Amino acid sequence: MTVLNAGAVAPTPDFAVPSRLETFCRTAAFDRPTLVLDVDRMEAQYHALKTGLGRADIHYAVKANPHPALLRRLVQLGANFDAASTGEIAQCLEAGATPDRISFGNTIKRARDIAWAHERGITLFAADAEEELEKIAAHAPGAQVYVRVIVEQSMADWPLTRKFGCDAGTALHLLDAAKGLGLEPLGLSFHVGSQTRQSAMWAPTLDAVAALWTRAREAGHALTLLNIGGGFPAFYGEPIEAPTDYAAGVMAMVHERFGHVPRIMAEPGRGLVAEAGMIVAEVVLTSRKSERDLHRWVYLSVGRFSGLAETEGEAIRYQFLTDRDGDPTGPCIVAGPSCDSADVLYEKRPVQLPLTLRAGDRVLIRNTGAYTSTYSSVCFNGFPPLDVVAI
């Protein structure tokens, strides 16, 4: 791994030599669109992030990809887990994680799900509303909680600023309320937004949360936990920092602003598993709508409803490989196979693809290990969910 100065940009990955993952995807037979996961590649990313994070505990965001092979390897590596539902908690327990290594990080939980988790030994819960604290107190008495703070200055490609978190004044009130309900308020959490490409982009959020941290301690709260959430990026063509340098840069800013915090949690999801996955698909159709059409249409066997939901708004720009790479290229609109006009992946910014592509050609989609198979479960139009294979 290249070692960079703080804030330096990682070099563009060298794809000249096919990886084990790419070689498998090019040569194996597949009956339908399939996500292939290289578990060893995920482990390498885990070590790279952990080196930069230092003493911060990694709580893998299970929602990114809950494949059993990934979870089992993470258990072996000593990782912890951020679960969003009882289903994800069950998957972690099945993979061998103990309850003390799992946090129930969703701030929107049914009362019976809180009770279910509590019965299985889960003791750490997230909240951003007083009613949520009341549910936790009633169904997981004495539990430990952290309060999620809203992030108003996100520089992420995919901000998470509206649905989750509360403002500073509400957070201080919730810390008091938690005590009054017999809970143990440990600290604060936040999320800078998915795919925050440079560690320096964390600075405004860390400034705001650090100011709140100071106010909470001055108000008498002996905070011991800071959950810095996710946001760790994957490579989709835009420059990003190398994972160790990125994580170390974030931690340096945390230490500068917060001093010594007894316990720090980080919740990488995309940044841990995205680059360990590749989707194998095929071209179903190529066409032009008229002789005047400037762009060629390329329809793939996988689309927005079968795993590529993050192309919404063209926020995530996946990279494509074909056996015809090297042939002349032109701008192409890329779409999925379903009978829905929303199933268009890239139209505002067409993709340069070989003009020789034809139906039946294999297409590989890089760095798709996160938020693909988990979005592919509805069988829309009768197409089966994205198949998954781990190597």
C-alpha positions in Angstrom: 0.0 0.0 0.0 1.3 3.4 -0.9 1.9 5.6 2.1 0.8 9.2 1.6 1.2 12.5 3.4 -1.9 13.6 5.2 -4.5 14.8 2.8 -2.7 13.3 -0.2 -4.8 11.6 -2.9 -4.3 7.9 -3.5 -3.1 7.0 -7.0 -5.7 5.6 -9.4 -5.7 1.8 -8.9 -3.7 -0.1 -11.5 -6.1 -2.4 -13.3 -3.6 -3.5 -15.9 -3.1 -6.8 -14.0 -6.4 -8.5 -13.4 -7.1 -9.2 -9.8 -8.2 -12.6 -8.5 -11.8 -11.2 -8.4 -11.7 -10.0 -12.0 -10.2 -13.2 -13.3 -12.9 -15.3 -11.6 -15.6 -13.0 -13.0 -14.3 -13.2 -16.5 -14.0 -16.9 -16.6 -16.7 -18.5 -14.5 -20.2 -19.3 -15.8 -23.2 -17.4 -14.5 -26.9 -18.0 -15.3 -28.0 -14.6 -14.1 -26.6 -11.3 -12.8 -24.3 -12.2 -9.9 -22.3 -10.3 -7.3 -19.0 -12.0 -6.6 -17.3 -11.2 -3.3 -13.6 -11.7 -2.5 -13.5 -12.2 1.2 -9.7 -11.9 1.3 -9.9 -8.5 -0.4 -12.3 -7.4 2.3 -9.9 -8.5 5.0 -7.1 -6.5 3.5 -9.3 -3.4 3.5 -10.2 -4.1 7.2 -6.5 -4.2 8.2 -5.8 -1.0 6.2 -8.7 0.9 7.9 -7.8 -0.5 11.3 -4.2 0.6 11.0 -5.4 4.2 10.4 -8.2 4.1 13.0 -5.8 2.9 15.7 -7.6 2.3 19.0 -11.1 3.1 17.5 -13.3 0.0 17.4 -14.7 -1.0 14.0 -18.4 -1.6 14.1 -19.1 -2.9 10.5 -22.3 -1.4 9.1 -24.0 -4.7 8.3 -26.5 -3.1 6.0 -23.8 -2.6 3.4 -23.6 -6.3 2.8 -24.6 -9.0 5.3 -23.3 -12.0 3.4 -22.4 -14.8 5.9 -18.9 -15.3 4.6 -18.1 -11.6 5.2 -19.6 -11.7 8.7 -17.8 -14.9 9.7 -14.5 -13.4 8.6 -15.1 -10.2 10.4 -15.9 -12.1 13.6 -12.6 -13.9 13.2 -10.8 -10.6 12.8 -12.3 -9.2 16.0 -14.7 -6.7 14.5 -17.8 -5.4 16.1 -21.1 -4.7 14.3 -23.6 -2.0 13.7 -27.0 -3.6 13.1 -30.1 -1.8 11.8 -32.7 -4.5 12.6 -33.4 -7.7 14.4 -32.7 -9.5 11.1 -29.2 -8.1 11.0 -28.6 -8.9 14.7 -29.6 -12.5 14.1 -27.2 -12.7 11.2 -24.4 -11.4 13.3 -25.2 -13.9 16.1 -25.4 -16.7 13.6 -21.9 -15.8 12.3 -20.5 -16.1 15.8 -20.6 -12.5 17.1 -21.3 -12.1 20.8 -24.0 -9.6 21.9 -21.5 -7.3 23.5 -20.0 -6.7 20.0 -23.3 -5.6 18.4 -24.9 -2.2 18.7 -28.5 -1.5 17.6 -27.7 1.6 15.6 -31.0 2.3 13.9 -32.7 5.3 15.6 -36.1 4.0 14.4 -37.0 0.8 16.2 -40.2 -1.0 17.1 -40.7 -1.6 20.8 -40.9 -5.4 20.3 -37.7 -5.3 18.3 -35.9 -3.5 21.2 -37.3 -6.2 23.6 -36.1 -9.0 21.2 -32.6 -7.5 21.1 -32.5 -7.0 24.9 -33.5 -10.6 25.5 -30.6 -11.7 23.4 -28.1 -9.6 25.4 -27.8 -6.4 23.3 -27.1 -3.6 25.6 -26.1 -0.6 23.4 -28.8 1.3 21.5 -29.0 4.5 19.4 -31.7 7.2 19.8 -32.5 10.7 18.5 -35.9 11.3 20.0 -37.4 11.2 23.5 -40.1 8.7 22.5 -37.3 6.3 21.3 -35.6 6.6 24.7 -39.0 5.8 26.4 -39.3 2.6 24.3 -35.7 1.6 25.2 -36.3 2.3 28.9 -39.5 0.2 28.9 -38.2 -2.8 26.9 -34.4 -2.7 27.6 -34.3 -1.3 31.2 -30.9 0.1 32.2 -29.5 -0.1 28.6 -26.6 2.0 27.4 -27.5 4.6 24.8 -25.9 7.2 22.6 -27.6 10.2 21.0 -27.3 10.7 17.3 -26.7 14.3 16.3 -27.9 15.8 13.0 -25.2 16.7 10.5 -26.0 20.0 8.7 -22.8 20.6 6.7 -22.2 17.4 4.8 -19.7 17.3 1.9 -20.6 13.7 1.1 -21.7 12.5 -2.3 -24.7 11.0 -0.5 -25.6 13.2 2.5 -27.7 11.8 5.3 -28.8 15.1 6.8 -32.6 15.0 7.0 -33.9 11.7 8.3 -31.6 11.0 11.2 -30.3 12.9 14.2 -31.3 15.8 16.3 -29.9 19.3 16.9 -27.6 20.3 19.7 -30.3 21.6 22.1 -32.4 18.4 21.6 -29.3 16.2 22.1 -28.6 17.9 25.5 -32.2 17.4 26.5 -32.1 13.7 25.5 -29.0 13.1 27.6 -30.9 14.4 30.6 -34.0 12.4 29.7 -32.0 9.2 29.3 -30.7 9.6 32.9 -34.2 10.3 34.1 -35.5 7.1 32.5 -32.9 5.0 34.2 -30.7 4.5 31.1 -27.0 5.1 30.8 -26.2 7.8 28.3 -22.7 7.1 27.1 -22.1 9.7 24.4 -22.9 11.0 20.9 -22.9 9.7 17.4 -23.1 11.3 13.9 -22.6 10.4 10.3 -20.8 12.7 7.9 -22.6 11.2 4.9 -22.0 8.2 2.6 -19.0 8.5 0.3 -17.2 11.4 1.9 -14.2 11.3 -0.4 -11.5 13.2 1.5 -10.8 13.1 5.3 -10.5 16.9 5.3 -14.3 17.0 4.5 -15.0 15.9 8.1 -13.7 19.1 9.6 -17.0 21.1 9.8 -18.9 18.2 11.3 -16.2 17.5 13.8 -16.1 21.1 14.8 -19.9 21.2 15.5 -20.0 17.9 17.4 -16.9 18.8 19.5 -18.7 22.0 20.5 -21.7 20.0 21.6 -19.4 17.5 23.4 -18.0 20.3 25.4 -21.4 21.7 26.3 -22.6 18.3 27.4 -19.6 17.8 29.7 -20.0 21.2 31.2 -23.6 20.3 31.9 -22.4 17.4 34.0 -22.5 14.5 31.5 -19.4 12.3 31.9 -19.4 11.2 28.2 -17.2 8.2 27.4 -18.3 7.2 23.9 -18.0 9.0 20.5 -19.4 7.1 17.5 -18.0 8.8 14.4 -20.2 6.7 12.1 -19.4 5.8 8.5 -18.6 7.9 5.4 -15.4 6.0 4.6 -15.3 6.0 0.8 -14.8 3.5 -2.0 -13.1 4.1 -5.4 -15.7 4.8 -8.1 -13.4 6.7 -10.4 -13.2 9.9 -8.4 -9.9 10.4 -6.4 -10.0 9.3 -2.8 -7.3 8.9 -0.1 -5.8 5.6 0.6 -7.8 3.9 3.4 -5.0 4.0 6.1 -4.2 7.6 5.4 -7.9 8.5 5.3 -8.7 6.8 8.6 -5.6 8.3 10.2 -6.5 11.7 9.0 -10.0 11.5 10.5 -8.6 10.2 13.9 -6.0 13.0 14.0 -8.8 15.6 13.7 -10.9 13.7 16.3 -8.0 13.8 18.8 -7.3 17.4 18.1 -10.9 18.4 18.8 -12.0 16.0 21.5 -8.8 15.1 23.4 -8.9 11.7 25.0 -12.1 9.9 24.6 -12.3 6.5 26.4 -14.1 4.8 23.6 -14.4 5.6 19.9 -16.6 3.7 17.5 -16.3 3.8 13.7 -18.9 2.2 11.4 -17.4 1.6 7.9 -19.7 -0.2 5.5 -19.0 0.9 1.9 -15.4 1.7 2.7 -14.9 -1.9 3.9 -16.7 -4.1 1.4 -17.4 -2.1 -1.8 -14.0 -2.8 -3.5 -14.3 -6.5 -2.5 -17.2 -7.0 -4.9 -17.8 -7.2 -8.7 -21.1 -7.7 -10.5 -21.2 -10.0 -13.6 -24.0 -9.0 -16.0 -24.5 -9.0 -19.7 -25.8 -6.7 -22.5 -29.4 -7.5 -23.3 -29.9 -4.9 -26.0 -28.2 -2.0 -27.8 -30.1 0.6 -29.8 -30.6 4.1 -31.0 -34.0 5.7 -30.8 -33.7 7.5 -34.1 -31.1 8.4 -36.7 -30.8 11.7 -35.0 -30.0 10.2 -31.6 -26.6 11.3 -30.4 -26.4 8.6 -27.7 -26.5 4.8 -28.0 -28.6 3.0 -25.5 -27.1 0.0 -23.7 -29.5 -2.2 -21.7 -28.0 -4.5 -19.1 -29.4 -7.5 -17.4 -29.0 -5.7 -14.0 -30.6 -2.4 -13.2 -31.8 0.0 -10.5 -34.4 -2.5 -9.2 -32.0 -5.5 -9.1 -29.0 -4.1 -7.2 -27.9 -0.8 -8.6 -30.3 1.5 -6.6 -27.4 3.8 -5.7 -27.4 5.1 -9.3 -30.4 7.2 -8.2 -29.5 10.7 -9.1 -26.3 9.3 -10.7 -24.8 9.7 -7.2 -22.6 6.6 -7.5 -20.7 6.2 -10.8 -19.9 2.6 -11.2 -17.1 1.5 -13.6 -17.7 -1.0 -16.4 -15.4 -3.6 -17.9 -16.1 -5.5 -21.1 -14.3 -8.0 -23.4 -14.4 -5.3 -26.1 -12.5 -2.7 -24.2 -9.9 -1.2 -26.5 -12.4 -0.8 -29.4 -13.7 2.7 -30.3 -16.0 4.1 -27.7 -18.9 6.6 -27.7 -21.3 8.1 -25.2 -23.9 5.6 -24.1 -27.0 5.8 -21.9 -27.0 2.8 -19.6 -30.3 1.3 -18.5 -31.6 -1.8 -16.7 -33.9 -4.5 -18.1 -37.2 -3.8 -16.4 -40.4 -2.3 -17.8 -40.1 0.9 -15.8 -38.9 4.2 -17.2 -37.1 5.0 -13.9 -34.8 2.0 -14.6 -32.1 4.2 -16.2 -28.7 4.2 -14.6 -26.8 7.0 -16.4 -28.3 9.5 -18.8 -27.4 13.0 -17.5 -23.7 11.9 -17.8 -23.5 9.2 -20.5 -20.9 6.5 -20.1 -18.1 6.0 -22.7 -18.5 2.3 -23.8 -17.3 0.3 -26.8 -19.4 1.0 -29.8 -19.0 -2.7 -30.7 -21.0 -3.9 -27.7 -23.8 -6.3 -28.7 -26.4 -8.4 -26.9 -24.9 -11.3 -25.0 -21.6 -9.5 -24.2 -20.4 -9.9 -20.7 -20.1 -6.7 -18.6 -18.3 -6.5 -15.2 -19.2 -3.7 -12.8 -16.4 -2.8 -10.4 -16.5 -2.1 -6.7 -20.1 -3.2 -6.2 -19.7 -5.1 -2.9 -21.7 -2.5 -0.9 -25.4 -1.7 -1.2 -26.2 -3.9 -4.1 -27.3 -7.3 -3.1 -29.1 -5.8 -0.1 -31.2 -3.6 -2.4 -32.0 -6.5 -4.7 -34.8 -8.4 -3.1 -38.1 -7.4 -4.6 -38.2 -9.5 -7.7 -39.6 -6.6 -9.7 -41.0 -7.6 -13.1 -40.3 -11.2 -12.0 -36.5 -10.9 -12.3 -34.8 -12.9 -9.5 -32.7 -11.1 -6.9 -29.1 -10.6 -7.5 -27.2 -13.8 -7.0 -24.2 -13.7 -4.7 -21.1 -15.9 -4.7 -18.2 -15.6 -2.2 -14.7 -16.7 -3.2 
